[in-house]
Amino acid sequence: MTLSLGRVFITGGAGFIGSHLVDRLCENHVEVVVFDNLTAGRMENLKKWLNAPNFKFVFGDLLFYEKILEPLVECETIFHLAANPEVRISSTDPKVHYEQNVLATFNLLEAIRKVGEVKTLIFASSSAVYGDAEEIPTPENYSPLKPISVYGASKLASEALITSYAYTYGFKALIYRLANIVGSRARHGVIYDFIKKLRENPRKLEILGDGTQTKSYLHVEDCINAMLMGTNLNHEKVEIYNVGSEDQVTVKEIADIVRGKMGLNNVQYTFTGGVDGGRGWKGDVKFMLLSINKLKKLGWKPRLNSRQSVEKAAEEILKNE
């Protein structure tokens, strides 16, 4: 894949998805500037590039607008991946998602407007914007969008801000609505949580909800491929793409996979029963599967299905943690 991105600015580049994107771009000799406050990201994820001539790390927080301006100069492409990804805190501390997702996006857009050199903004949104969609698989033009978590609402609000700024201030925007992305360096999510719990107690595993929650999972390498292909081939002012696999697995199946990868037998599962009909937490979308036909028409398709993605991610996390 030929990458014509110019100088690239990545918010959240020390995090899970961001650091995998950095790997791919730096390997292809793209000039990369990472902007991260390291609350979720880790410098260890970037260690192989710290002395590379095409890499620069800037410690900064998107909540401080003036800190964004200087490192953004001469950057043509932005991947905006910085966010608080923990959906569960929506119901207990909604201000976190407003500040770290919506306000942070607004500040970045204001910096783009001020600097005036950015040609393309790529945003990592979420399947959570759809809420409990009545159409499965859910296409990008599904409506009305009714997110059931503050996290989902914050992503949808960010999408709207990005769209309006793109049309008003003359840059292109690509919005990727991601399924559950899994793989090495992940520090949250069901696979990471199960591994952590089973290490603490290999005989018992608490599973949030009733275990029947059924969702799509995609390996991070497939996710990066999708984002770069869409960026390379898109010519619209604003475009939205779903990114996910074409099948699903249940939470209980994930527990079985993780238990198997850890070589554990006779693990007792206890289900919390969940809220609102067996959800893991307030705002948890119980059934999710995205239509990826739009992105497939560009030539992309996932190499791994949901189960294979979970299996590979479990192996990677167990190996590297």
NUSE-427847 format. One record per residue (C-alpha): residue in three letters; x, y, z. Coordinates in pm, whole numbers, always signed. Example, Ala and Ser with C-alpha at 12.3 -4.5 7.8 and 13.67 -1.06 7.14 Angstrom:
% residues 2
rest,east,north,up
ALA,+1230,-450,+780
SER,+1367,-106,+714
***
This chain:
% residues 321
rest,east,north,up
MET,+0,+0,+0
THR,+143,+337,-104
LEU,+98,+598,+168
SER,+73,+962,+60
LEU,-4,+1126,+391
GLY,+260,+1393,+434
ARG,+362,+1458,+792
VAL,+124,+1270,+1025
PHE,-1,+1385,+1366
ILE,-142,+1108,+1588
THR,-333,+1186,+1906
GLY,-321,+895,+2147
GLY,-30,+747,+1953
ALA,+119,+578,+2259
GLY,-201,+383,+2320
PHE,-325,+47,+2198
ILE,-446,+121,+1844
GLY,-231,+432,+1809
SER,+100,+256,+1870
HIS,+17,-11,+1612
LEU,-56,+269,+1365
VAL,+279,+428,+1452
ASP,+452,+97,+1380
ARG,+293,+70,+1037
LEU,+365,+431,+938
CYS,+721,+444,+1067
GLU,+800,+113,+895
ASN,+689,+283,+573
HIS,+913,+584,+640
VAL,+624,+824,+703
GLU,+711,+1122,+925
VAL,+512,+1083,+1247
VAL,+439,+1315,+1539
VAL,+272,+1149,+1840
PHE,+78,+1368,+2083
ASP,-15,+1184,+2404
ASN,-63,+1259,+2775
LEU,+26,+899,+2870
THR,-276,+848,+3095
ALA,-363,+535,+2897
GLY,-71,+515,+2656
ARG,+277,+389,+2742
MET,+618,+491,+2613
GLU,+706,+121,+2605
ASN,+468,+88,+2308
LEU,+685,+333,+2111
LYS,+1032,+229,+2226
LYS,+1150,+97,+1890
TRP,+1095,+439,+1728
LEU,+1222,+681,+1993
ASN,+1552,+742,+1813
ALA,+1416,+715,+1460
PRO,+1466,+1026,+1242
ASN,+1105,+1015,+1117
PHE,+950,+999,+1466
LYS,+878,+1265,+1727
PHE,+696,+1230,+2059
VAL,+522,+1528,+2221
PHE,+389,+1496,+2574
GLY,+67,+1694,+2573
ASP,-299,+1697,+2667
LEU,-577,+1790,+2424
LEU,-757,+1969,+2707
PHE,-492,+2243,+2677
TYR,-554,+2392,+2334
GLU,-241,+2607,+2322
LYS,-20,+2297,+2362
ILE,-150,+2151,+2035
LEU,-59,+2437,+1803
GLU,+320,+2415,+1766
PRO,+350,+2036,+1711
LEU,+63,+2050,+1461
VAL,+252,+2287,+1228
GLU,+343,+2129,+891
CYS,+125,+1823,+956
GLU,-102,+1731,+662
THR,-282,+1429,+809
ILE,-424,+1375,+1158
PHE,-530,+1045,+1312
HIS,-740,+1139,+1614
LEU,-734,+831,+1838
ALA,-708,+992,+2182
ALA,-1014,+925,+2398
ASN,-1125,+760,+2718
PRO,-1243,+421,+2589
GLU,-1394,+281,+2909
VAL,-1768,+270,+2841
ARG,-1848,+153,+3193
ILE,-1762,+485,+3359
SER,-2029,+663,+3152
SER,-2293,+600,+3416
THR,-2078,+695,+3715
ASP,-1862,+981,+3583
PRO,-2006,+1119,+3257
LYS,-1789,+1431,+3276
VAL,-1485,+1219,+3187
HIS,-1627,+1133,+2846
TYR,-1739,+1488,+2782
GLU,-1396,+1631,+2858
GLN,-1168,+1362,+2715
ASN,-1379,+1286,+2407
VAL,-1591,+1589,+2315
LEU,-1392,+1883,+2454
ALA,-1064,+1726,+2347
THR,-1199,+1689,+1991
PHE,-1323,+2048,+1989
ASN,-980,+2175,+2100
LEU,-808,+1972,+1828
LEU,-1047,+2112,+1566
GLU,-981,+2465,+1686
ALA,-607,+2401,+1653
ILE,-663,+2270,+1299
ARG,-858,+2586,+1217
LYS,-586,+2806,+1363
VAL,-289,+2634,+1199
GLY,-467,+2584,+867
GLU,-234,+2325,+711
VAL,-423,+2000,+770
LYS,-564,+1827,+462
THR,-724,+1519,+618
LEU,-854,+1424,+964
ILE,-917,+1057,+1043
PHE,-1129,+992,+1352
ALA,-1166,+668,+1549
SER,-1535,+662,+1637
SER,-1729,+367,+1772
SER,-2010,+124,+1702
ALA,-2157,+263,+2026
VAL,-2305,+554,+1827
TYR,-2573,+315,+1695
GLY,-2700,+213,+2038
ASP,-2938,-84,+2028
ALA,-2970,-91,+1650
GLU,-3278,-267,+1514
GLU,-3098,-353,+1189
ILE,-2825,-617,+1218
PRO,-2573,-604,+1049
THR,-2592,-226,+1094
PRO,-2498,-9,+791
GLU,-2345,+337,+809
ASN,-2671,+504,+696
TYR,-2875,+347,+977
SER,-3097,+594,+1160
PRO,-3196,+733,+1396
LEU,-2871,+710,+1592
LYS,-2961,+661,+1959
PRO,-2651,+591,+2169
ILE,-2737,+436,+2506
SER,-2415,+539,+2684
VAL,-2250,+876,+2742
TYR,-1945,+726,+2573
GLY,-2147,+656,+2257
ALA,-2299,+1004,+2276
SER,-1953,+1160,+2310
LYS,-1835,+983,+1996
LEU,-2144,+1091,+1804
ALA,-2100,+1449,+1922
SER,-1738,+1438,+1807
GLU,-1848,+1307,+1467
ALA,-2085,+1602,+1429
LEU,-1819,+1856,+1528
ILE,-1566,+1703,+1288
THR,-1817,+1702,+1002
SER,-1908,+2066,+1054
TYR,-1546,+2181,+1076
ALA,-1452,+1984,+763
TYR,-1722,+2155,+558
THR,-1661,+2496,+711
TYR,-1282,+2506,+711
GLY,-1193,+2305,+402
PHE,-1031,+1977,+503
LYS,-1139,+1616,+444
ALA,-1264,+1395,+725
LEU,-1287,+1017,+753
ILE,-1483,+869,+1039
TYR,-1429,+504,+1128
ARG,-1695,+343,+1347
LEU,-1500,+62,+1509
ALA,-1625,-270,+1643
ASN,-1439,-417,+1943
ILE,-1071,-396,+1848
VAL,-843,-650,+2019
GLY,-477,-744,+2018
SER,-139,-691,+2181
ARG,-93,-381,+2401
ALA,-463,-366,+2489
ARG,-503,-259,+2851
HIS,-880,-275,+2879
GLY,-1167,-480,+2744
VAL,-1309,-823,+2810
ILE,-1004,-1032,+2710
TYR,-764,-828,+2923
ASP,-1010,-831,+3214
PHE,-1061,-1208,+3199
ILE,-684,-1273,+3191
LYS,-631,-1042,+3488
LYS,-911,-1206,+3690
LEU,-794,-1560,+3613
ARG,-438,-1478,+3713
GLU,-569,-1358,+4046
ASN,-796,-1662,+4089
PRO,-754,-1946,+3836
ARG,-1048,-2139,+3981
LYS,-1322,-1879,+3948
LEU,-1418,-1618,+3688
GLU,-1678,-1348,+3735
ILE,-1850,-1258,+3407
LEU,-2042,-932,+3387
GLY,-2393,-974,+3249
ASP,-2556,-1304,+3165
GLY,-2286,-1423,+2923
THR,-2505,-1404,+2614
GLN,-2384,-1060,+2503
THR,-2292,-1113,+2139
LYS,-2058,-881,+1950
SER,-1810,-844,+1668
TYR,-1436,-848,+1739
LEU,-1157,-740,+1505
HIS,-782,-780,+1542
VAL,-589,-454,+1557
GLU,-379,-541,+1250
ASP,-696,-572,+1040
CYS,-815,-242,+1190
ILE,-498,-59,+1085
ASN,-523,-205,+735
ALA,-881,-81,+706
MET,-801,+269,+828
LEU,-507,+312,+591
MET,-689,+170,+289
GLY,-989,+394,+344
THR,-763,+694,+390
ASN,-572,+618,+70
LEU,-877,+560,-150
ASN,-1135,+806,-18
HIS,-1201,+1129,-208
GLU,-1515,+1258,-37
LYS,-1526,+1568,+182
VAL,-1665,+1362,+473
GLU,-1697,+983,+471
ILE,-1802,+728,+732
TYR,-1695,+363,+734
ASN,-1780,+77,+965
VAL,-1479,-135,+1062
GLY,-1538,-482,+1204
SER,-1565,-851,+1131
GLU,-1857,-1028,+969
ASP,-1945,-1256,+1258
GLN,-1987,-1249,+1636
VAL,-1892,-1431,+1955
THR,-2057,-1432,+2296
VAL,-1891,-1323,+2618
LYS,-1910,-1680,+2748
GLU,-1730,-1805,+2435
ILE,-1456,-1547,+2502
ALA,-1426,-1679,+2856
ASP,-1386,-2032,+2718
ILE,-1118,-1915,+2472
VAL,-918,-1730,+2739
ARG,-947,-2019,+2984
GLY,-823,-2256,+2714
LYS,-529,-2035,+2616
MET,-428,-2018,+2984
GLY,-446,-2397,+3013
LEU,-701,-2386,+3292
ASN,-960,-2652,+3369
ASN,-1249,-2664,+3614
VAL,-1295,-2286,+3620
GLN,-1625,-2191,+3782
TYR,-1807,-1914,+3596
THR,-2025,-1679,+3798
PHE,-2252,-1442,+3608
THR,-2352,-1111,+3763
GLY,-2684,-1128,+3580
GLY,-2625,-780,+3450
VAL,-2866,-491,+3406
ASP,-3142,-418,+3157
GLY,-3184,-774,+3033
GLY,-2841,-923,+3092
ARG,-2609,-640,+2986
GLY,-2269,-617,+3147
TRP,-2329,-263,+3271
LYS,-2551,+37,+3218
GLY,-2505,+149,+2857
ASP,-2361,-183,+2735
VAL,-2488,-265,+2385
LYS,-2580,-633,+2413
PHE,-2584,-728,+2043
MET,-2354,-563,+1788
LEU,-2261,-651,+1433
LEU,-2165,-391,+1175
SER,-2216,-407,+801
ILE,-1874,-363,+641
ASN,-1990,-382,+279
LYS,-1899,-19,+214
LEU,-1534,-68,+308
LYS,-1520,-407,+135
LYS,-1607,-231,-192
LEU,-1273,-51,-162
GLY,-1098,-388,-150
TRP,-1059,-439,+226
LYS,-1179,-737,+423
PRO,-1072,-875,+761
ARG,-818,-1155,+755
LEU,-945,-1296,+1085
ASN,-1301,-1354,+1201
SER,-1421,-1268,+1552
ARG,-1318,-1595,+1713
GLN,-976,-1595,+1546
SER,-925,-1232,+1651
VAL,-1005,-1315,+2014
GLU,-778,-1621,+2007
LYS,-485,-1427,+1864
ALA,-538,-1135,+2102
ALA,-548,-1367,+2403
GLU,-223,-1530,+2293
GLU,-56,-1191,+2241
ILE,-166,-1047,+2574
LEU,-60,-1361,+2762
LYS,+279,-1354,+2590
ASN,+354,-986,+2640
GLU,+204,-895,+2976
***
